[in-house]
């Protein structure tokens, strides 16, 4: 994997994961791999996130490890140092984009409107995250965007479920979707990684 565009072709679903305990990171990543999912976006939403990234990078190198919820310039550098192989931003300010680009890592910048997508395209960015997908218009929005902006491809994330994912994946400008349903909070709390594996198997078949 060398480009941001490659990220959209790794898996039909990129798991979007929030971990409160770094000890769950390695068994979670291994469960996703057993289920056929080769990529994970671990969000920087908790104090455990960077330690979790470090553990996965060190112990599960087979999975393509991303850091999500990059909302400040320092997040980009911290995630890169922890071992993230790609970065994901929910939106795209100039300072955050500059910091993410400075890491040299592939990344998916977030856009919710046509103007935001056009602005990113002006910077040469064509692989984008569409967030928050359901709240920002969902499948109908992406269908409409495909006409005037045919050179852009998206990973829609936010409110997508195993039932709605196929409708997104059927669109020509969607490479994959981001989903939190693969790693339910109750399954993580219970250490039920067999359930995570089963959800990953179903997602990898979409």
ZADO-1210 file (C-alpha; in nm, 4 decimals, padded with zeros to 6 digits):
<atoms>
<atom x="00.0000" y="00.0000" z="00.0000" code="UNK" pos="1"/>
<atom x="00.1542" y="00.3299" z="-00.1063" code="UNK" pos="2"/>
<atom x="-00.1314" y="00.5675" z="-00.1842" code="UNK" pos="3"/>
<atom x="-00.4502" y="00.6928" z="-00.0279" code="UNK" pos="4"/>
<atom x="-00.6479" y="00.5438" z="-00.3172" code="UNK" pos="5"/>
<atom x="-00.5238" y="00.1981" z="-00.2163" code="UNK" pos="6"/>
<atom x="-00.6993" y="00.2331" z="00.1193" code="UNK" pos="7"/>
<atom x="-01.0383" y="00.2181" z="-00.0504" code="UNK" pos="8"/>
<atom x="-00.9627" y="-00.1227" z="-00.2002" code="UNK" pos="9"/>
<atom x="-00.8336" y="-00.3113" z="00.1041" code="UNK" pos="10"/>
<atom x="-01.1716" y="-00.4256" z="00.2335" code="UNK" pos="11"/>
<atom x="-01.5405" y="-00.3561" z="00.1708" code="UNK" pos="12"/>
<atom x="-01.5591" y="-00.2355" z="00.5316" code="UNK" pos="13"/>
<atom x="-01.3022" y="-00.0483" z="00.7395" code="UNK" pos="14"/>
<atom x="-01.3822" y="-00.1107" z="01.1060" code="UNK" pos="15"/>
<atom x="-01.3989" y="00.2171" z="01.2996" code="UNK" pos="16"/>
<atom x="-01.2900" y="00.1270" z="01.6502" code="UNK" pos="17"/>
<atom x="-01.3014" y="00.3070" z="01.9844" code="UNK" pos="18"/>
<atom x="-01.0949" y="00.1364" z="02.2547" code="UNK" pos="19"/>
<atom x="-01.0982" y="00.2277" z="02.6231" code="UNK" pos="20"/>
<atom x="-00.8448" y="-00.0417" z="02.7120" code="UNK" pos="21"/>
<atom x="-00.5226" y="-00.0892" z="02.5144" code="UNK" pos="22"/>
<atom x="-00.5106" y="-00.4521" z="02.6304" code="UNK" pos="23"/>
<atom x="-00.7993" y="-00.5247" z="02.3924" code="UNK" pos="24"/>
<atom x="-00.6102" y="-00.3971" z="02.0894" code="UNK" pos="25"/>
<atom x="-00.4122" y="-00.7044" z="01.9866" code="UNK" pos="26"/>
<atom x="-00.6868" y="-00.9675" z="02.0353" code="UNK" pos="27"/>
<atom x="-00.9269" y="-00.7370" z="01.8521" code="UNK" pos="28"/>
<atom x="-00.6942" y="-00.6943" z="01.5550" code="UNK" pos="29"/>
<atom x="-00.6343" y="-01.0690" z="01.5383" code="UNK" pos="30"/>
<atom x="-01.0075" y="-01.1391" z="01.5482" code="UNK" pos="31"/>
<atom x="-01.0641" y="-00.9004" z="01.2556" code="UNK" pos="32"/>
<atom x="-00.7889" y="-01.0724" z="01.0569" code="UNK" pos="33"/>
<atom x="-00.9379" y="-01.4149" z="01.1229" code="UNK" pos="34"/>
<atom x="-01.2655" y="-01.2775" z="00.9917" code="UNK" pos="35"/>
<atom x="-01.1033" y="-01.1632" z="00.6675" code="UNK" pos="36"/>
<atom x="-01.0724" y="-00.7901" z="00.7450" code="UNK" pos="37"/>
<atom x="-00.7220" y="-00.6639" z="00.6661" code="UNK" pos="38"/>
<atom x="-00.7556" y="-00.3050" z="00.7861" code="UNK" pos="39"/>
<atom x="-00.8558" y="-00.1176" z="01.1009" code="UNK" pos="40"/>
<atom x="-00.9164" y="00.2480" z="01.1841" code="UNK" pos="41"/>
<atom x="-00.8478" y="00.3019" z="01.5517" code="UNK" pos="42"/>
<atom x="-00.9894" y="00.6368" z="01.6557" code="UNK" pos="43"/>
<atom x="-00.8020" y="00.8852" z="01.8730" code="UNK" pos="44"/>
<atom x="-01.1044" y="00.9380" z="02.0948" code="UNK" pos="45"/>
<atom x="-00.9763" y="00.7848" z="02.4178" code="UNK" pos="46"/>
<atom x="-00.6613" y="00.8073" z="02.6317" code="UNK" pos="47"/>
<atom x="-00.5860" y="00.4434" z="02.5403" code="UNK" pos="48"/>
<atom x="-00.5763" y="00.5041" z="02.1644" code="UNK" pos="49"/>
<atom x="-00.2070" y="00.5727" z="02.1073" code="UNK" pos="50"/>
<atom x="-00.0985" y="00.2813" z="02.3270" code="UNK" pos="51"/>
<atom x="-00.3420" y="00.0577" z="02.1393" code="UNK" pos="52"/>
<atom x="-00.1907" y="00.1667" z="01.8075" code="UNK" pos="53"/>
<atom x="00.1585" y="00.0937" z="01.9375" code="UNK" pos="54"/>
<atom x="00.0570" y="-00.2580" z="02.0439" code="UNK" pos="55"/>
<atom x="-00.1111" y="-00.3463" z="01.7158" code="UNK" pos="56"/>
<atom x="00.1781" y="-00.2057" z="01.5123" code="UNK" pos="57"/>
<atom x="00.4243" y="-00.4161" z="01.7111" code="UNK" pos="58"/>
<atom x="00.2294" y="-00.7397" z="01.7437" code="UNK" pos="59"/>
<atom x="-00.0096" y="-00.7589" z="01.4451" code="UNK" pos="60"/>
<atom x="00.1900" y="-00.6208" z="01.1506" code="UNK" pos="61"/>
<atom x="-00.0292" y="-00.8136" z="00.9055" code="UNK" pos="62"/>
<atom x="-00.3172" y="-00.5694" z="00.9504" code="UNK" pos="63"/>
<atom x="-00.3120" y="-00.2270" z="00.7854" code="UNK" pos="64"/>
<atom x="-00.3414" y="00.0034" z="01.0838" code="UNK" pos="65"/>
<atom x="-00.4931" y="00.3492" z="01.0637" code="UNK" pos="66"/>
<atom x="-00.5536" y="00.6261" z="01.3144" code="UNK" pos="67"/>
<atom x="-00.8867" y="00.8055" z="01.2891" code="UNK" pos="68"/>
<atom x="-01.0412" y="01.1166" z="01.4409" code="UNK" pos="69"/>
<atom x="-00.7293" y="01.3158" z="01.3582" code="UNK" pos="70"/>
<atom x="-00.8615" y="01.6623" z="01.4431" code="UNK" pos="71"/>
<atom x="-00.5469" y="01.8529" z="01.5417" code="UNK" pos="72"/>
<atom x="-00.1995" y="01.8856" z="01.3877" code="UNK" pos="73"/>
<atom x="-00.0323" y="01.7141" z="01.6832" code="UNK" pos="74"/>
<atom x="-00.2568" y="01.4091" z="01.6412" code="UNK" pos="75"/>
<atom x="-00.0998" y="01.3378" z="01.3030" code="UNK" pos="76"/>
<atom x="00.2554" y="01.3307" z="01.4381" code="UNK" pos="77"/>
<atom x="00.1580" y="01.1334" z="01.7490" code="UNK" pos="78"/>
<atom x="-00.0248" y="00.8684" z="01.5468" code="UNK" pos="79"/>
<atom x="00.2605" y="00.8345" z="01.2986" code="UNK" pos="80"/>
<atom x="00.5121" y="00.7905" z="01.5807" code="UNK" pos="81"/>
<atom x="00.2874" y="00.5296" z="01.7447" code="UNK" pos="82"/>
<atom x="00.2962" y="00.3208" z="01.4275" code="UNK" pos="83"/>
<atom x="-00.0125" y="00.4131" z="01.2268" code="UNK" pos="84"/>
<atom x="00.0182" y="00.3303" z="00.8569" code="UNK" pos="85"/>
<atom x="-00.2533" y="00.5738" z="00.7482" code="UNK" pos="86"/>
<atom x="-00.4575" y="00.8607" z="00.8898" code="UNK" pos="87"/>
<atom x="-00.8248" y="00.9607" z="00.8715" code="UNK" pos="88"/>
<atom x="-00.9729" y="01.3021" z="00.9468" code="UNK" pos="89"/>
<atom x="-01.3445" y="01.3698" z="01.0056" code="UNK" pos="90"/>
<atom x="-01.3110" y="01.7118" z="00.8411" code="UNK" pos="91"/>
<atom x="-01.0328" y="01.9036" z="00.6723" code="UNK" pos="92"/>
<atom x="-00.8854" y="02.2295" z="00.7982" code="UNK" pos="93"/>
<atom x="-00.5705" y="02.3653" z="00.6376" code="UNK" pos="94"/>
<atom x="-00.3595" y="02.3138" z="00.9505" code="UNK" pos="95"/>
<atom x="-00.4697" y="01.9534" z="00.9939" code="UNK" pos="96"/>
<atom x="-00.4227" y="01.8756" z="00.6244" code="UNK" pos="97"/>
<atom x="-00.0745" y="02.0254" z="00.6265" code="UNK" pos="98"/>
<atom x="00.0220" y="01.8234" z="00.9338" code="UNK" pos="99"/>
<atom x="-00.1185" y="01.5006" z="00.7911" code="UNK" pos="100"/>
<atom x="00.0606" y="01.5540" z="00.4608" code="UNK" pos="101"/>
<atom x="00.3854" y="01.6249" z="00.6473" code="UNK" pos="102"/>
<atom x="00.3817" y="01.2706" z="00.7923" code="UNK" pos="103"/>
<atom x="00.4108" y="01.1235" z="00.4429" code="UNK" pos="104"/>
<atom x="00.1416" y="00.8681" z="00.5285" code="UNK" pos="105"/>
<atom x="-00.1578" y="00.7985" z="00.3044" code="UNK" pos="106"/>
<atom x="-00.4759" y="00.9488" z="00.4421" code="UNK" pos="107"/>
<atom x="-00.8485" y="00.9936" z="00.3925" code="UNK" pos="108"/>
<atom x="-00.9621" y="01.3527" z="00.4582" code="UNK" pos="109"/>
<atom x="-01.3219" y="01.4067" z="00.5595" code="UNK" pos="110"/>
<atom x="-01.5761" y="01.5986" z="00.3530" code="UNK" pos="111"/>
<atom x="-01.9493" y="01.6412" z="00.4081" code="UNK" pos="112"/>
<atom x="-02.0383" y="01.8862" z="00.1287" code="UNK" pos="113"/>
<atom x="-01.9685" y="01.9363" z="-00.2402" code="UNK" pos="114"/>
<atom x="-01.7647" y="02.2488" z="-00.1654" code="UNK" pos="115"/>
<atom x="-01.5483" y="02.0603" z="00.0838" code="UNK" pos="116"/>
<atom x="-01.4923" y="01.7804" z="-00.1657" code="UNK" pos="117"/>
<atom x="-01.4003" y="02.0315" z="-00.4378" code="UNK" pos="118"/>
<atom x="-01.1570" y="02.2047" z="-00.2048" code="UNK" pos="119"/>
<atom x="-00.9829" y="01.8758" z="-00.1313" code="UNK" pos="120"/>
<atom x="-00.9748" y="01.7917" z="-00.5014" code="UNK" pos="121"/>
<atom x="-00.7973" y="02.1238" z="-00.5622" code="UNK" pos="122"/>
<atom x="-00.5188" y="01.9932" z="-00.3378" code="UNK" pos="123"/>
<atom x="-00.4932" y="01.6812" z="-00.5527" code="UNK" pos="124"/>
<atom x="-00.6816" y="01.4607" z="-00.3080" code="UNK" pos="125"/>
<atom x="-00.9232" y="01.2202" z="-00.4754" code="UNK" pos="126"/>
<atom x="-00.9767" y="00.9503" z="-00.2077" code="UNK" pos="127"/>
<atom x="-01.1997" y="01.1011" z="00.0600" code="UNK" pos="128"/>
<atom x="-01.3990" y="01.0111" z="00.3667" code="UNK" pos="129"/>
<atom x="-01.7662" y="01.1135" z="00.3479" code="UNK" pos="130"/>
<atom x="-01.8676" y="01.1959" z="00.7046" code="UNK" pos="131"/>
<atom x="-02.1155" y="01.1947" z="00.8700" code="UNK" pos="132"/>
<atom x="-02.2587" y="00.9833" z="00.5907" code="UNK" pos="133"/>
<atom x="-02.6164" y="00.9194" z="00.6968" code="UNK" pos="134"/>
<atom x="-02.6660" y="01.2626" z="00.8541" code="UNK" pos="135"/>
<atom x="-02.5168" y="01.4387" z="00.5498" code="UNK" pos="136"/>
<atom x="-02.7427" y="01.2818" z="00.2893" code="UNK" pos="137"/>
<atom x="-02.6278" y="00.9236" z="00.2612" code="UNK" pos="138"/>
<atom x="-02.6538" y="00.7299" z="-00.0624" code="UNK" pos="139"/>
<atom x="-02.8539" y="01.0002" z="-00.2394" code="UNK" pos="140"/>
<atom x="-02.5859" y="01.2598" z="-00.1673" code="UNK" pos="141"/>
<atom x="-02.3103" y="01.0422" z="-00.3095" code="UNK" pos="142"/>
<atom x="-02.5178" y="00.9627" z="-00.6186" code="UNK" pos="143"/>
<atom x="-02.5570" y="01.3354" z="-00.6806" code="UNK" pos="144"/>
<atom x="-02.1886" y="01.4094" z="-00.6215" code="UNK" pos="145"/>
<atom x="-02.0823" y="01.1447" z="-00.8716" code="UNK" pos="146"/>
<atom x="-02.2109" y="01.3509" z="-01.1648" code="UNK" pos="147"/>
<atom x="-02.0149" y="01.6748" z="-01.1241" code="UNK" pos="148"/>
<atom x="-01.7186" y="01.5166" z="-00.9438" code="UNK" pos="149"/>
<atom x="-01.6554" y="01.1863" z="-01.1229" code="UNK" pos="150"/>
<atom x="-01.2871" y="01.1762" z="-01.0280" code="UNK" pos="151"/>
<atom x="-01.3524" y="01.1388" z="-00.6557" code="UNK" pos="152"/>
<atom x="-01.3979" y="00.8155" z="-00.4599" code="UNK" pos="153"/>
<atom x="-01.5275" y="00.7904" z="-00.1068" code="UNK" pos="154"/>
<atom x="-01.5297" y="00.5883" z="00.2109" code="UNK" pos="155"/>
<atom x="-01.8623" y="00.6915" z="00.3676" code="UNK" pos="156"/>
<atom x="-01.8658" y="00.6636" z="00.7461" code="UNK" pos="157"/>
<atom x="-02.1177" y="00.7532" z="01.0131" code="UNK" pos="158"/>
<atom x="-02.4439" y="00.5760" z="01.0864" code="UNK" pos="159"/>
<atom x="-02.3850" y="00.2963" z="00.8351" code="UNK" pos="160"/>
<atom x="-02.5021" y="-00.0518" z="00.9302" code="UNK" pos="161"/>
<atom x="-02.4566" y="-00.4010" z="00.7919" code="UNK" pos="162"/>
<atom x="-02.7969" y="-00.3574" z="00.6249" code="UNK" pos="163"/>
<atom x="-02.7279" y="-00.0186" z="00.4631" code="UNK" pos="164"/>
<atom x="-02.3659" y="-00.0885" z="00.3646" code="UNK" pos="165"/>
<atom x="-02.4521" y="-00.2767" z="00.0409" code="UNK" pos="166"/>
<atom x="-02.6424" y="00.0275" z="-00.0911" code="UNK" pos="167"/>
<atom x="-02.3308" y="00.2400" z="-00.0503" code="UNK" pos="168"/>
<atom x="-02.0984" y="-00.0247" z="-00.1909" code="UNK" pos="169"/>
<atom x="-02.3118" y="-00.0488" z="-00.5044" code="UNK" pos="170"/>
<atom x="-02.2233" y="00.3108" z="-00.5971" code="UNK" pos="171"/>
<atom x="-01.9396" y="00.3547" z="-00.8494" code="UNK" pos="172"/>
<atom x="-01.7772" y="00.6332" z="-00.6449" code="UNK" pos="173"/>
<atom x="-01.7649" y="00.4298" z="-00.3228" code="UNK" pos="174"/>
<atom x="-01.4671" y="00.2049" z="-00.2611" code="UNK" pos="175"/>
<atom x="-01.5523" y="00.0928" z="00.0911" code="UNK" pos="176"/>
<atom x="-01.7503" y="00.2002" z="00.3964" code="UNK" pos="177"/>
<atom x="-01.6460" y="00.2677" z="00.7527" code="UNK" pos="178"/>
<atom x="-01.8417" y="00.0856" z="01.0190" code="UNK" pos="179"/>
<atom x="-01.8450" y="00.0628" z="01.3957" code="UNK" pos="180"/>
<atom x="-02.0839" y="-00.2332" z="01.4011" code="UNK" pos="181"/>
<atom x="-01.7964" y="-00.4839" z="01.3689" code="UNK" pos="182"/>
<atom x="-01.6674" y="-00.4004" z="01.7163" code="UNK" pos="183"/>
<atom x="-01.9681" y="-00.3495" z="01.9466" code="UNK" pos="184"/>
<atom x="-01.8938" y="-00.1980" z="02.2861" code="UNK" pos="185"/>
<atom x="-02.0614" y="-00.4841" z="02.4712" code="UNK" pos="186"/>
<atom x="-01.8564" y="-00.7437" z="02.2844" code="UNK" pos="187"/>
<atom x="-01.5327" y="-00.5600" z="02.3645" code="UNK" pos="188"/>
<atom x="-01.6317" y="-00.5182" z="02.7291" code="UNK" pos="189"/>
<atom x="-01.6990" y="-00.8909" z="02.7541" code="UNK" pos="190"/>
<atom x="-01.3859" y="-00.9906" z="02.5642" code="UNK" pos="191"/>
<atom x="-01.6080" y="-01.1657" z="02.3116" code="UNK" pos="192"/>
<atom x="-01.3664" y="-01.1650" z="02.0206" code="UNK" pos="193"/>
<atom x="-01.5390" y="-01.4651" z="01.8631" code="UNK" pos="194"/>
<atom x="-01.8352" y="-01.2349" z="01.8019" code="UNK" pos="195"/>
<atom x="-01.6048" y="-00.9747" z="01.6465" code="UNK" pos="196"/>
<atom x="-01.4621" y="-01.2441" z="01.4198" code="UNK" pos="197"/>
<atom x="-01.8105" y="-01.3504" z="01.3113" code="UNK" pos="198"/>
<atom x="-01.9112" y="-00.9904" z="01.2362" code="UNK" pos="199"/>
<atom x="-01.5875" y="-00.9451" z="01.0402" code="UNK" pos="200"/>
<atom x="-01.6587" y="-01.2547" z="00.8308" code="UNK" pos="201"/>
<atom x="-02.0019" y="-01.1190" z="00.7413" code="UNK" pos="202"/>
<atom x="-01.8571" y="-00.7772" z="00.6569" code="UNK" pos="203"/>
<atom x="-01.5776" y="-00.9164" z="00.4419" code="UNK" pos="204"/>
<atom x="-01.8391" y="-01.0911" z="00.2268" code="UNK" pos="205"/>
<atom x="-02.0291" y="-00.7697" z="00.1437" code="UNK" pos="206"/>
</atoms>
